[in-house]
Amino acid sequence: MNKKNKGLLIAVGVLVIAMLAVTYLLFSEKQNNKELVQIFELEKEELENDYTRFATQYDELKMTITNDSLAQLLGQEQLKTQRLLEELRTVKSSNAAEIRRLKNELGTLRKVMMSYINQIDSLNRLTAEQKQVIADVTQKYNAASRQISNLSDEKEKLNKQVTLAAQLDATNVWVQPKNKRDKTVKKVKDVVKFNIGFTIVKNITATTGERTLYIRITKPDNDVLTKDASHTFTYENRTLNYSIKKYIEYNGEEQNITVYWHVEEFLYAGNYRVDIFADGTLIGSQGLTLE
């Protein structure tokens, strides 16, 4: 083997080793990132459980006192706890700085609660029963702090709450039956078009990007107006026909939507209904009566 070929083989070998090293480093980094995400999610869940229990304990604590001024102060601290809990629920698990801040806030709240417990204990007017309630609250809090090992039930509950909070919501739904002159009419024989409008409300927890809306117009016999029997979507494990499909670019802010249905089928007098769906959820409805 001449020197040229030998040098080429060495270069190829070095390149292969380098590629294997880079592949290993990328794989290791991906695994580390995955583990960090899981740790962040678990830490957030534990913190949300702490806040939830903390807010509930204020109710129990207020039941043990008769001092109005102290009860008002406890109410203010409870509202602050609930506000911080709502902030925490909107924070992404990967936002370590914000979660750290809320964790520090919880530490401050703990100190405040203990100071109130000490004040309540010092009131001579407290009965033996009230003192026992305070002891129970303190015991429940300490026990809860040591028993955050099983989060499966709480995790499912919190996931449902987050899912509900992230759903779109349609308000101010209106339906206008129009005639050939584009005037609103009440008699079914004059209707040639339905103008349908609604407002998608602001929701900072909802996913942004392209969303698909399905609008169903139902006749008095519950038959759905549709241009094609294949126009369907899924809702609660069922396949439903839709009248209108509308794509929107949602950015989390309030958005006004208007769609139109041109009547090509036979209509008759009675109660009509418009339902609006998004992400497999009914987000708005409105009824209409035609003579």
N, C-alpha and C positions, 0 to 999 in steps of 0.2 A: 504494500500500500504506500503510495507516494505521500509526501508531506501535505500536498493540497487536499487530498481526500481525507487524510487523517484530521486535518484542521477543520474540514467541513463536518465530519462526524462529531467532533468535540463541540462545535458551535451548536449543532442540532441537539446534542445531549443537554447542553446548558439551557437552551431555549425550552426544552421539554420540562426540565426540572423547575425552571422559573414559572412556567404555566401551571404546573401542579401546585407550586407554592402559593401562587395567586388564587387558584381555585380553592385551596384549603382555607386561606385567609378569608375569602368572601363567604364561604360556607360557615366558618366560625363566627364571623360578624353577624350573619343572618340569624344564627341560633341565639347569639347573645342578645340581639335586638328583640327576638321573639320572647325570650325569658324576661327581659326588662318590661315589655308591654304587659305580660301576665302579672308581673309584680305590681306595676302601676295600677292595673285594673283592680287587683285584690286590695291594694292600699286604699283606693277610692271607695270601694264597697264597704270596707271596714269603717272608714271615716263617715260615710253616709249612715251606717247603722248607729254609730255613736251619736251623731246629730239627731237622728230620729228618736232614739231613746231619751236623749237629753231634753228635747222639746216636750215629750210626754211627762217627764219627771217634774217639770214646772207645774203642770196641772195638779199632780199629786201633792206637791209641796204647798201650793196655794190653798189646798183644802185643810191644811193644818193650822192656819193662822186666822186671826180676827182683826189684825191691824190693817186698816185700809191703805195707809201710806206704803207699808211694806208689800202689800198685795199688788199695788200699782207698780212698784219697782220690779217685782217679780214678773209681772205681765210685760213690761218693757224688755226685760232680758229674754223672755220667751219669744217675743216677736223678733228680736235680733237673731236668736237661734234659728227660727224658722226661715228668716230671710237668708241667712248664711247657708242653710240647707238647700234652698232653692238655687243659690249661686253654685253650690257644689254639684248639683244635679245637671247643670248646664255646662260644666267644665269637662273638657276631654281628659281621658285617663292619662294621656301623654303629656299634659300640661303640668309638669312636676312643680314648677314655681308657684302656680296658683293653688295646687293641692297642699303644698307646704305652708302657704299663707293661711289657708283655711284650717289646717291642722293646728297652727299656732293660735288662731282665733279660738279654737275649741279648748285649748289649754287655758286661755284667759277666762273663758266661760266657766270652766271647772272651778277656778279659783274664786270667781264671783259667787257661784252657787254655794261653795263651802262657806264663804263669809256670811251668806244669808242663812245657811243652816245654823251657824254659830250664833247669829243674832236671834233667831227664833228660839234656840235652846236657852238663851239668856232671859227670855220673857217668863217671869214667874207665874203669869196668868195661864200658861199652858197646862192643860189637864194631862193626866197620865196617858190617856188614850191618844191625844195629839202628839205627845212625845214618842209614843210607840210608832205612830204613822211616820214621823220624821226618821226614826231609826230604820223603819222598813224601806223608805225611799233611799236612804244612804246605803243600806245593805244591797238593795236591788241594783243600784248603780255600780257598786264595787264588784258584785257578782257578774254583771253584764260585761264589765271591762276585762274580766278574766276568761270569759266564755265566748270569745269571737273566733272560734275555731271552725264552726260549722256554718257556712254562709250559703248553702244551696237554696234554702227556702227564701232567704232574704234576697239573694241574687235574682231569683225568678221574679219576685215581687217588684224589685227595683227595675229590672229589664222591662216589665210590663208598663211601669210608670213612665220610663223613658220613651218607650214606643208610643204611648198615648200622647205624651207631650210633643213628640216630633211629627204628629200627623197634621196634614193640612186641614183647614176649616173654612167653609164657605158661608158667608153671611149676606144679609141684604139681598136675598134671592128674589128676583122679580120676573114675571112672564107677561108679555104684551102680545095679544093676538092682533094682527094687522090685516087690513083689506088691501085692494089693488092700489089705492091712493096712499098707502102707508099710514093710515089712520087707525088708531086703536078702536076695536069694535067688540061687542059682546055677543052678537048673534053668530052662531056657528056657520051659517050659510055664507057669511061674508069673509070668513077667515081664509087667507091665502098664505100667511106666513106667521111664525111665532118668533118674536124677539125675546131672548132669554139672557138675563144678566145677573151677575153676582160678584162678590168681593172675596178674594182669597186673603185672609187676615195675615198680619205680620206674625212670624214665628221664628225666633232666633235659634230654636233647637231643631228645626226641620232641615232635612238635607236639601242643599241647593242644587240647581242644574235643571235639565229637562224633565218635566213631569207630564204624565198623560192623564187627562180628565175624560170621563165618560158621562154623558148626559142622556138620561132615559126620559122620554115623554110617554106617559101612560094614559090610554083612553079610559072612559068610564067602565068598560068591560075588562080592564086590566091588561088589554093587549097593548104591546109597545109599538110605537111608530118607528119603523126602520126601513132603510132603503134596500137592505140585503140581509137575508137570514144568517149569513156568515159573519155579520158584524156582532161579535160577542166579546165578553170579558168575564173574568172570574171574580165571584164575590161569595165569601163564606162557603167555599167548596162547591159552589154551583156555577153554572154557565148561564149568563144573562145576555139578552140582546141589548144593544144600545142604539140610540137615535143619532147622537153626534159624538165624535171623538175630537178632542181639542188638545193640542200640544202647547205647553207654556214653558218659558224659561224662568224658573223660580229662583229668586235671590234672597229670600227670607223677609222681604218687605211686602207691605200691602199691595195688592194687585187687582185691578178691576177687569173683569172678563165679560165679553158679550159674544153670543153665538146665535145662529139663525137656523130655523127649520122651515123649508119651503114645502107647503102642503100639496101633496100629489095624490093623497088617498081620501077616502070618504070619511068625513067627520060627522058626529051627531052630538046633540045637546047632552050635557051632563058634567060631571066633575073630572077634570084632567089633573095630572100630577107630573111634576118635574123633579127628578132625583139626580143628584150630582155625586159621582164617585171618584176617588183617587187612591191609588195604592191599595186596592181591595177594601176600601172603607167608604161608607156613606158619609159624606161631609156636608150635605145641605139638601133641603127640599123646599118645594113651594107648590101650593094647589091653585087651581083655576077653574071657574065655573063658566060654561058657555050656554047660552040660551038656545 
